[in-house]
């Protein structure tokens, strides 16, 4: 699956407490989390007296390329955010961390996820006099914190969080405190690391590796963490409930070298590929992946089926923002700019392409044509996730139900549309068997239509029946 043409991945968050190079560490973590959002990025640091911030549209390495930018972000506390808009338009004011002035000082917030009751909460807050500066749902949380009558940050956050529903992995910062909170269903990952006595909180553990920090543990679903001069404090602010980890983190979002939901993504994704090979074998000479997100599942498929894994498509990783909306009249440009076939590998071969997911089907259709044009004798597509039939309301910007190809077409119709010799999807049962407590601890709403949080709001994208 490839985000420019199909779906928007959700965001990445980082928080650092107690390091003289807090902003630089935050920058490096954001760099490691670039895959979680490429529209914009920001860092806010605290000198203890005031906030310093820098936010802009574009890639992390471009935004913070000038050493002076990072130098100005002084302080031992910093938080950061990589944005791929899921709620709110893509405008500079929506780039996080959001910074607001409250009665007892400034606060900054970075949010990964999507609130399902933000519309009604926003209306309620506006009626009560709140003036919103952004169209982002994360600002609702800041206004709720601002309205709290509690006299410490922990209780203010608690009061705010208990009023919102949906998916949120948050990091927040005041002048002297770092805080983090994960929704009680734990949709999005969030973990804690340690380096030289400093605490790091980040969406994925691959960010800890880059700064040579030690992974300590995941922030638990429903847990509020605060870090101040007295150390790290933890409080469970919700009674235990059934979690709903986003299975798409394992299928596509997270990096294979990250540990999410208690397991390395590489291991889980490899299992998906192996089980897919058992479920949907194919007569082929070679297995290829659609790099990079399908690499690990393709390796698993190859290992189990004893069919050689080959690099049949080369991906160009160096696509700047200029190419995101190309004006070229060349057809299929968005795929051509990203991928090129390896003719010597594909020619006269029966090729099995492993793809992690199919949303609209347009990208994989173009790739199939590319592989055929390179001389493949047969093309078989195997998908390491089940057909996507419903949109996501928890932070993943799938298109409307009508645009999801599997919602409108049978597998055979999709096969014909893609022009492949065979097509096989992973079963939901196989997917859930491949992760620990799959049946009970994971969200699979985009495959099953069973939403773990009933949605009461009138979403403009789609109407559906909540899971009761
Ligand atoms: Fe993840 Fe799909 Fe659930 Fe959204 S609906 S949280 S993408 S599993």
Boltz pocket constraint, residues with backbone or C-beta under 6 A from the ligand:
constraints:
  - pocket:
      binder: B
      contacts: [[A, 187], [A, 244], [A, 245], [A, 246], [A, 247], [A, 248], [A, 249], [A, 390], [A, 391], [A, 392], [A, 393], [A, 394], [A, 395], [A, 396], [A, 443], [A, 444], [A, 445], [A, 446], [A, 447]]
      max_distance: 6.0
